[in-house]
Amino acid sequence: MASLDAARSSEPLSLRLRRGLGNGRVTAVLILLPPALILFTLFVILPLSESGYYAFFNWNGYGSPTDYVGVENFERIVGHSIFQTAVGNTLKIVLISLFIQMPLALVLALLIYRKTPTNAVFRLIFFVPYILAEVAAGLIWSFVFDGNYGVSASIAAAIGSEPYFLLADRDWAFVAVMTVIVWKYFGFHMMIYIAALQGVPEDLIEAARIEGASRTQIVRYVQVPQIKPALIVSAFFAIIGALQVFDIIIPLTNGGPSNQTHTIVTYLYTFGLTRLNIGFGSAVGVILFIAAVTVAVFYQRFFMKRGAAA
C-alpha cells in the first residue's frame, strides 16, 4: 500500500488530474466550489469588510462616508450604559440557555427518546415552538402577556386582580423574554439529545441493569457520558445562538421598557440602523463579530477537540 501511494505521488499532475476527473471528485469540486465561493464572498466577506471600514466613520448611510472619526464609535459604544445592559442581557441568555434550557431538553429527551407512537406525539408537541418563526413566536407571546386583551388579562380578571403588564415592568420584562427564549429553543436541543440517545447501545444499558444500577445511575454513568459529543455541540449552538437573539425581542418589547431588554443585536438595530447611524452600528457589528469568532475558536479549541479525544 505504501509503495502504491508513493508511485501515485510520483505521477505527473496531469495524470493525477485525469484520474480525479475520471472518478468524479475533481469534477464535483469544479462544479460546486465556485458558486459557493461567490455566494460566500458576496454575502459574508464583502459585508464584513465594509462594516469594518464604515466603523471608523460618522456616516448615515447616504453617499460615501467622508467624516472619519477613528475609534470614536468604539469609545462611545463601550461607554454607553445601554450597551453595557445589552451585553449583560446577552450573557444572561447564555447562562439561561446552558443551565436551564439544555437541562430541560435533556430531561425531556431521556423521557421520550424511545421509539413509540406516544413519544412521537410528544416530540412533535415539544418541537413545534422551534419550527415557528421567531417573529411569530414573539407576537404570540406578546399577546399572552398583554394586560388588556391577552391571556394574562384573562387570568387577572378570573382572580379579581388588576391587569398586570409584565412586558412594561422594568424588573420582570427580561425574565419574560428569557422564558420565551427557553420555550422557543429547548425543542431543538431536545431533538439533538434524542438522536444521540437512540445511538447508545442497548447492551450497555442492559449490562448496567444486570449489575444492579438504578435508573438515575444508568443516566449518569452510561447514557450521559455516551452522548457527551452531542452535549458539546448543543452547548456551542446555545452560546452562538444567544449572541444573535433579535427576532423574538423586537415584537415582544422592542428593547423596552427603558431599554432594559436589549441584546447586542437589538442594540445594533436600534442605535445603528433605525437612527441612520450606520458607522456606529457597523462598529457594534464589528464588536459582535469579534466576540462570536473568539467564542467559536475558543470553544473549538478547548471543548470540541477534548470531547472528540475523549
N, C-alpha and C positions, 0 to 999 in steps of 0.2 A: 504494500500500500504506500509506504514511504517512497519507494523507488518510482511508483506510478505518479505520485504527486510531484516529485522532483522533475520527472520527464515532462509533465504538463506545464510546470512553471518555466521550463526552458524553451517551450514552444514560442514561435513568433506571436506577437499581439494579434495580428490579423487572423491567424488560425484560431486562436482562443476566442476572438470576437465572433468568427463564423460559427464556432461550436455553440457559443452562447445564443446566437441568433437561431441556431437550429433547435435548441431546446426551449426557446421562447422566453427565457429570463431577461435577456437584454432587450428584446422587443417590448416586453411589458414595461420595462423601465423607461424606454424611449417614448412610449406612448403615454404613460400615466404620470411620469415625473414632471414634464414641462408645464402641463395645466395646473398641477398642484403648486409648483413654484411660483407661477404667475399669480395665482389667487392669493397665496401667502404673502407675496410681495405687495400686491395691491391693497390688501385688507388688513395686513399686520405690520409689515416692515415700514411702508411709507407713512401710515398714520402715526406710528410710534416715533419715527424720525421727525415728522412735522410737529408733533406735540413737544418733543424735546427742544425744537427750535423756537416755537411760539412761547414756551415757558419763560423766556428771557425778554419778552416784550409786553408792554401795556397795549393790548390790542382788542378791539371789539368785534373782530371777525370780518370787517368790511375792508376791501382793498388789501394792500400789502402792509405788513407790520413794519413800522419805522421807529416807534418810540421804544428804544432799547433801555431796559431798566436793570439788566444784570440779574442778580439773585434777589432782587427786592420782592418779587412774588413769593418766593420760598420763605423769606423772612416774615412776610405778612401772614402766610399760612401757619407757620409754626407758632406765631404769637397770637393767633386768633383763638379765642376761648371756645367758639363753636366748633372749630376743627378739633380741638382737644376733646370736646364732648363726643364728636363723631368717632374719633379714634377709640375712646373709652367704650362707646357703644359697640363698635366693631369687635373689640376684644371680648366684651360680654357675650356677643353672639358666638364667638369661637368657643368660649368656655361652656355655654349652654349646649352647643352642638356636641361637644366632646363628652360632657358629663351628665347630660340629661337626654338629649336626642339619641345618641348612639346606644347607651344602656337600655333605653326604652325599646329601641329597634331590636336589640339583641334578645331581650326577654321575649318579645313577641315572636321573633324568629324561632326561638327554642320551643315555643308552644305550638307553632303551626308549620314547622318545616317538613313534616312527613306528608307524603302524597296521599291525601284523602279528599273526597269531594267537599267535606265541610271545611277543611283547611284551605282549599282553593277559593271558597267563597270569602273567607276571612282575609286571605291575601289580597283579593280584589278590593275589598272594602278599605283595607289599610293603605293600598297603593293608589287608590283613586285621587287623594289630595295631591300627590306628586304629579299626576297626569294633568291636573288643572293648570292653566296658565297662571303665572304669578299675579298678573293684574286681576284676573277673575277671582282668585283666592282673596286678594286684598279687598276687592269690592264686596265679596260675600261677607267677610268678617267685619267690614266697616258697617254693614247693615246689622250684623249680630250685636255689635257694640253700640249702636245708635240709641241714645237715651230717649228719643221721641217716638220712633216707629219700629225699632229693631227688637230682637229677642230680649235684650236686657231691659227694654221698656216694658215688655210683657211680664217679665219676671218681677220687676219693681211694682207694677200695678197689681200683680197677684198677691204680693206680700204686703201691700199697702204702704210702700215706701215711695219717697220722692224719686223722680227719674235721675239716673246717675250717668254721666257722660265720661266713660272710662278713658276714651282717647283724648279728652280735653284735660285730663289730670296730669300735671307735670310729673308726679311721683309714680304713677301707675301706667302711663301711656306706653312706655317702652316695655314694661312687663307684658302688656297685651301684644305688642309687636313680636316679642320673643316667643310667646305662646303660639302665635300663628306660624312662626317660622318652624317651630318644633313639629306642629301639626302637619305642615306642608311637606317637610322633607324626611321625616322619620321613615316613611314607607320606602323610600329609595334605599336607605341603608339596610332596612329590614330585608329587602329582596337580595341584596348582596350577601347577607348572612345566611339566608335560606339556601341560596345556591351553594355556598361553601359548606353548610351543614349537611346538605344532601350528598356531598362528596366525601364525608367522613366514613371510613369503612365501618360497616356494622359489626365486623368481627371484633374491633377494638371495644366497642360499646358492650357487646355481649360478654367479652372476656372480663371487663370491669364488673359487670353484674355478677358473673360467676364468682369473682373474688370477693363479693360482698359489698361493693361500692354503692353508696346511695345515689339518688338522682342528682343531688347537688354536687357530690364528688365526681360523678361522671361528667357533668357540665364543666366543672372547674379544672379537672385534671386530664380529661380526654377531649371533649369537644372544643372548648375554647382554645387550647394550645394548637389543635389541628387547623383551626380557621384563623390563626394569627395573621397570615398574609392578607386575608380579606379585611380584618380589623385595621391593619395598617393602611391599606388603600382607602377604606371608608373614612378613616380619620383625615387622610390627605384631602379627599373630596370635601369633607366638612369644613376644614380650615380654609381652603381656597374659596369655597362657596360663601363662607362668612365674610370674606373680603369683598365680595361682589354683590352683596344684598342691596337691591334697589327697587325692583318692580313691586314687591309687597308693600314697602313702606310708603311709596308715593300715593297709592289710593287709600291707604289706611290713615296716615297722619300728615303726609307731605312734609315730614320733618318736624312738625309741631308736636305739642304746643310749645311755643317759645324756643323753637329749635332744639328741643330736648331729645328727639328721636332720630336725628340724623346719623347715618353711617358715612363712611368716607365717600362712597359713590354718590349718595344723595346730596352730600355737601358739595361735591364737584358739580353736580347738575344744577343745584340751587344757586350757588355763588359764582359759578362759571358760565354755564350755558344760558340759563334763564335771565341773567343780568347782563348778558353780552360782554362778559369779561373773559374772553377766550384765552388770553395769556395766563390769567390767574387759574382758570380751570385746567389749562394744559399743565401747569406746574403741579396741581393736585394729582392729575393723571400720571405724571412722572413719578411722584412720590408713591402712588399706589402701585405702579408697575414695578418699581424697585423693591417695594415691600413684598409683592407677590412672588417675584423672581427669587428674592432672598429666602423666603419661606420654602419655596419649591426646591431650591438647591440644597438648603439645609436639611429638609425632610428627606430628600432623596439620598443624601449622603449618610445621614445618621440613623435613619429608621428603616427605609426600604431595603437598603443593602444589608443591614443587620438582620432584618426579617427574612430576606432571601437566604442569607447564610445559615440562619437558624433552621 
